[in-house]
Amino acid sequence: MSADAHLQPASENAIELDAITHRYGARLALDELTLAVGRAEIFGLLGPNGSGKTPLFRILSTLMIPSGGRAMVMAADAAREPMEVRRRIGVVFQATSVDVKLTAAENLRHQGHLYGLRGTALEGRIAEMLGRVGLADRADERVESFSGGMGRRVEIAKGMMHRPQVLLLDEPTTGLDPGARRDLWQYLSTLQQQEHVTVLITTHLMEEADRCDRLAILNEGRLVALGTPAELKKQIGGEVVLLGAREPQTLAEKMAARFRVSPAVINGKVRLEIENGHRFVTEVFEAFPGEIEAMSVSKPTLEDVFIDRTGHRFSNEDHA
């Protein structure tokens, strides 16, 4: 399949994936994944462990060559032109990559040397980046004395030292408290708006996915949903009704026969998407007195989108 057949022109996209496939032996980790990420977009890859986020991140960061398909980053082929791609991307891995025995400035200085920066240009960039992430006054302190959020900010400053056009972040808020997460997202928005950097972030957190301009939801290596968070939630019909019962399967069957609806039993609860959910649950209570032990009616979430597309709940218990 040709990338030109269904992707936008390269000039409009920072990242283009054309039928990316990857196997670990007999296991299919990515299944002909095709999507495009626009320039200066904050794009999320949302999925549970084993969904394909990690192999895709490794392919985009040139650490792994896909079994099939093509990944383009700023019009450079990640498999055929890895050095060109590395010049254009900054990478923040889930695992810490800073040297905690060095100061914040020393970590950035080492990174700058790797990209050929020297002298006053290097020192100016170090000062600029530490200022950008709010650590100018901590430049000469060892990273081991920093909080988790501050350490993450050093990671991002390090990844941005060479002025990349694309920033790749793999689960960057792991282990951070809510305040540190908020600060990180504020900085990502600044990068996008002021420097027009494209940000691609992998996450398993629904609240983070909600902050993205667009996101792709992955499951077992397949793309199951793509769009803005609002667009995806709007695709769910009405409200989401959850009912607890001693015999949920029996209740679901009775509801299907009585109201001509199609409820599902997920994790021991009867689940249904329906317009005017509050009015509907009143009718169900009246129709089956004593059978319902608990109920909830809510607006659709991204997890509801995942359930709608896969038939099961979003779970991170199974690791890839």
C-alpha positions in Angstrom: 0.0 0.0 0.0 1.4 3.4 -0.9 1.5 6.1 1.8 0.5 8.6 -0.8 -2.8 6.8 -1.4 -4.3 7.8 1.9 -2.1 10.2 3.9 -1.9 13.9 3.7 1.0 15.6 2.0 4.2 15.3 4.1 4.4 19.1 4.4 1.2 19.1 6.6 2.2 16.3 8.9 5.0 15.8 11.5 4.5 12.0 11.7 3.0 9.6 9.2 2.5 5.9 9.8 1.7 3.8 6.8 0.6 0.2 7.6 3.1 -0.2 10.4 3.3 -3.8 11.5 5.6 -5.4 14.1 6.0 -8.9 15.4 7.7 -10.4 18.4 8.1 -14.0 17.1 4.6 -15.3 16.5 2.9 -12.4 18.4 1.6 -9.5 16.5 2.3 -6.3 18.4 1.3 -3.8 15.7 -1.3 -4.6 13.1 -1.0 -2.4 10.0 -1.3 0.8 11.9 -1.9 3.9 9.7 -2.4 7.5 11.0 -0.9 11.0 10.7 0.0 13.5 13.3 -0.2 17.2 12.3 2.6 19.7 12.9 2.4 21.6 16.2 -0.1 19.1 17.5 -0.2 17.5 20.9 -1.1 13.9 20.0 -1.8 11.1 22.5 -1.4 7.4 22.1 -3.8 5.9 24.6 -3.9 2.2 25.4 -3.5 -0.4 28.2 -0.3 -2.4 28.6 0.1 -4.7 25.6 -1.8 -2.3 23.3 1.2 -1.5 21.0 2.2 1.9 22.5 5.8 0.8 23.4 6.8 -0.8 20.1 5.4 2.1 18.2 7.3 4.5 20.4 10.5 2.6 19.8 10.0 2.6 16.1 9.4 6.4 16.1 12.5 7.0 18.2 14.6 4.8 15.8 15.3 2.1 18.4 13.5 -0.5 16.5 12.8 -1.3 12.8 9.2 -2.4 12.1 8.5 -5.8 10.5 6.5 -4.0 7.9 5.2 -0.6 6.8 6.8 2.8 7.0 7.2 5.5 9.7 8.0 9.0 8.5 9.1 11.8 10.9 9.3 15.3 9.5 9.5 13.6 6.0 12.4 11.3 7.0 12.1 7.6 7.1 12.7 6.3 10.6 14.1 2.9 9.4 16.2 4.2 6.4 17.3 7.6 7.7 17.6 7.1 11.5 20.3 9.7 11.9 18.2 12.3 10.1 15.2 11.5 12.3 17.3 11.7 15.5 18.3 15.3 14.6 14.6 16.2 14.4 13.3 14.5 17.5 13.7 14.9 21.3 12.9 11.8 23.3 11.9 11.5 27.0 11.7 7.8 28.0 9.6 6.4 30.8 12.8 5.3 32.6 15.0 8.1 33.9 17.9 9.0 31.6 19.5 11.9 33.5 22.5 11.3 35.6 21.4 12.1 39.2 25.0 12.6 40.4 25.4 15.5 38.0 23.8 18.9 38.3 21.0 20.0 36.1 23.4 22.2 34.0 25.9 19.3 33.7 23.2 17.0 32.4 22.3 19.5 29.7 25.9 20.3 28.9 26.6 16.7 28.2 23.5 16.4 26.0 24.6 19.6 24.1 28.0 18.1 23.4 26.4 15.1 21.8 24.7 17.4 19.3 27.8 19.5 18.6 27.0 22.5 20.8 30.0 24.2 22.3 31.1 27.4 24.0 28.8 30.4 24.5 26.1 28.9 22.3 25.9 25.8 24.5 25.9 27.8 27.7 23.2 30.1 26.4 21.0 27.2 25.4 21.5 25.6 28.9 20.4 28.8 30.6 17.5 29.2 28.2 16.2 25.6 28.7 16.6 25.6 32.5 14.7 28.9 32.5 12.0 27.5 30.3 11.4 24.6 32.8 11.6 26.8 35.8 14.9 25.5 37.1 17.2 28.4 36.5 17.9 28.9 40.2 18.7 25.1 40.6 21.1 24.8 37.7 24.1 23.9 39.9 22.3 21.4 42.2 22.6 17.7 41.7 19.5 16.1 40.2 19.4 13.5 43.0 18.2 16.3 45.3 15.2 17.1 43.0 11.6 16.0 43.3 10.2 13.7 40.7 8.5 16.5 38.9 11.7 18.6 38.8 13.6 15.6 37.5 11.1 15.2 34.7 11.6 18.8 33.8 15.3 18.2 33.5 14.5 15.3 31.2 12.4 17.5 28.9 15.0 20.3 28.9 17.6 17.7 27.9 15.4 16.4 25.1 14.9 19.9 23.8 18.5 21.0 23.8 19.0 20.6 20.1 15.7 22.4 19.2 13.9 19.3 17.8 10.7 19.7 15.8 9.1 16.7 17.4 9.1 15.7 21.1 8.3 12.1 21.9 7.3 11.3 25.5 6.7 7.8 26.8 4.5 7.8 29.9 6.2 11.0 31.1 4.1 11.6 34.2 4.7 8.1 35.8 5.3 8.6 39.5 4.5 12.3 39.5 2.0 14.0 41.9 -0.9 15.9 40.5 0.8 19.3 40.8 3.9 18.1 38.9 1.6 16.6 36.2 -0.2 19.9 35.8 3.1 21.8 35.5 4.4 19.3 32.9 1.3 19.8 30.8 1.5 23.6 31.0 5.1 23.4 29.7 4.0 21.1 26.8 1.3 23.6 25.9 4.0 26.4 25.9 6.2 24.3 23.6 3.4 23.7 21.2 2.1 27.3 21.1 5.4 29.3 21.3 7.9 27.0 19.5 5.4 25.1 17.3 6.8 21.7 18.5 4.8 18.6 17.7 4.3 16.5 20.9 3.5 12.8 20.8 2.8 11.3 24.2 2.0 7.7 25.2 -0.2 7.3 28.2 -2.6 4.9 29.9 -4.2 7.7 31.9 -7.6 8.9 30.7 -7.3 12.4 32.2 -4.0 12.9 30.3 -5.6 11.7 27.0 -8.3 14.3 27.5 -5.7 17.1 27.4 -4.5 16.1 23.9 -5.6 17.8 20.7 -6.2 14.4 19.2 -5.5 10.9 20.2 -5.4 7.4 18.9 -6.7 4.6 21.1 -4.8 1.3 20.6 -5.8 -2.2 21.6 -3.8 -5.3 20.8 -1.8 -3.5 18.2 -4.8 -2.1 16.3 -6.2 1.4 16.0 -9.7 1.3 17.5 -10.4 5.0 17.7 -8.9 8.3 16.3 -10.1 11.9 16.8 -10.3 14.7 19.3 -11.4 13.6 22.8 -14.7 15.5 22.3 -15.4 13.8 19.0 -14.7 10.3 20.3 -17.0 10.8 23.3 -19.7 12.2 21.1 -19.8 9.0 19.1 -21.2 7.2 22.2 -24.9 7.2 22.0 -26.4 9.3 24.9 -25.5 8.4 28.4 -23.8 5.4 30.0 -25.9 3.4 32.4 -24.4 0.9 34.8 -26.6 -1.4 36.8 -25.5 -3.8 39.6 -27.6 -6.9 40.2 -27.2 -10.4 41.8 -27.7 -12.0 38.4 -26.5 -9.4 35.9 -26.8 -11.7 32.9 -30.4 -12.5 33.7 -31.2 -8.8 34.2 -29.5 -7.9 30.8 -31.7 -10.5 29.0 -34.8 -9.2 30.6 -34.0 -5.6 29.7 -33.3 -6.7 26.1 -36.6 -8.4 25.8 -38.7 -5.7 27.6 -37.1 -2.5 26.2 -35.6 -3.8 23.0 -32.1 -2.6 23.9 -28.7 -4.3 23.8 -27.1 -4.2 27.2 -23.8 -5.9 27.9 -22.4 -7.5 31.1 -18.9 -6.2 31.8 -17.1 -6.9 35.0 -20.2 -8.1 36.6 -22.4 -5.1 35.8 -25.0 -4.5 33.2 -23.9 -1.7 30.9 -25.9 0.2 28.3 -25.5 3.4 26.2 -28.8 5.2 25.8 -30.4 8.6 25.4 -32.1 10.1 28.4 -30.4 7.6 30.7 -31.9 9.0 33.9 -35.4 8.5 32.6 -34.6 5.0 31.4 -33.2 3.8 34.8 -36.5 4.8 36.4 -38.4 2.6 34.0 -36.0 -0.3 34.6 -36.4 0.0 38.4 -40.2 -0.1 38.0 -40.1 -3.0 35.6 -37.8 -5.2 37.7 -38.5 -4.3 41.4 -35.9 -5.6 43.8 -33.5 -6.9 41.2 -31.3 -3.8 40.9 -28.8 -3.2 43.7 -26.9 -0.2 42.4 -27.0 2.1 39.5 -25.1 5.0 37.9 -25.7 7.3 34.9 -22.9 9.3 33.5 -21.7 11.2 30.5 -19.4 9.1 28.2 -15.7 9.0 29.0 -12.7 7.9 26.9 -12.9 4.6 28.7 -16.5 4.2 27.5 -15.1 4.8 23.9 -12.6 2.0 24.5 -15.3 -0.4 25.8 -17.6 0.5 22.9 -14.8 -0.3 20.4 -13.4 -3.4 22.1 -16.1 -4.9 24.2 -14.0 -5.0 27.4 -12.8 -2.6 30.0 -9.5 -0.6 29.8 -7.1 -2.7 31.9 -3.4 -2.4 32.6 -3.0 -5.7 34.4 -1.5 -7.6 31.5 1.9 -6.4 30.5 3.4 -6.7 27.0 
